[in-house]
């Protein structure tokens, strides 16, 4: 069966469509003083996707200063699921300061290039010798404005990296650090990829909590996920969920301070 999804980004379906999960109200239950459970039923046909999809997101605060996010979903028709977290992290505590000094480290030898419409091309490219190499701690601002085709296509860094961790949630996949505050964010996941987005399209028109304006490159998103556009690239890890199966994804954001 062929299903037409919303074409809300250069002819592609981005973020599950213009009324994707980020615009839905989940039912929240506080399970304890450190655990929140969120549930949502995406009904068959919502944003063009098949199947009644029952989703559960559990967020826990742990004893070692981490936010442990676990996603689960079940469906009654074959469908596509690839949930993630799009929080903007500003480790300086200063929303007016950009992210150019942040040190980014990625446990990834490869990434998935994109075309001028921000869609993955199907290639899995080596980071070796390119501005996409973050295998050692590297300031975001050191390379982001280089004359490199991928940085132009993404208006900066807005790419998915192929993690070396191979789904092992105990292995560190990414680290973001602010030299100004010493705050360190370590990321762990069972997902095969991580999308790094450095706020290249933020322009001051979005206002968050406490009236804070989201300006150009003032924060970083670290989105653990399957690679973008996997349904059209069968050689990549599949994002298909079938009846009787359970979708399970985990992302751990662990915080510390380097003194």
Secondary structure, 3 states (H helix, E strand, C coil): CCCCCCCCECCECCCCCCCCHHHCCCEEEEEECCEEEEEEEECCCHHHCCCCEEEEEEEEECCCCEEEEEEEEEECCCEECCCCCCCCECCCCCCCCCCCCCEEEECCCEEECECCCCCECCCCEECCCCCCCCCCCEEHHHHCCCCCHHHHHCCCCEEEEECCCCCCCCCEEEEEECCCCCEEEEEEECCCEEEEECCCCCCCCEECHHHCEECCCCCEEEEEECCCCHHHCCCCCCCEECCCCCEEEEEEEEEEECC
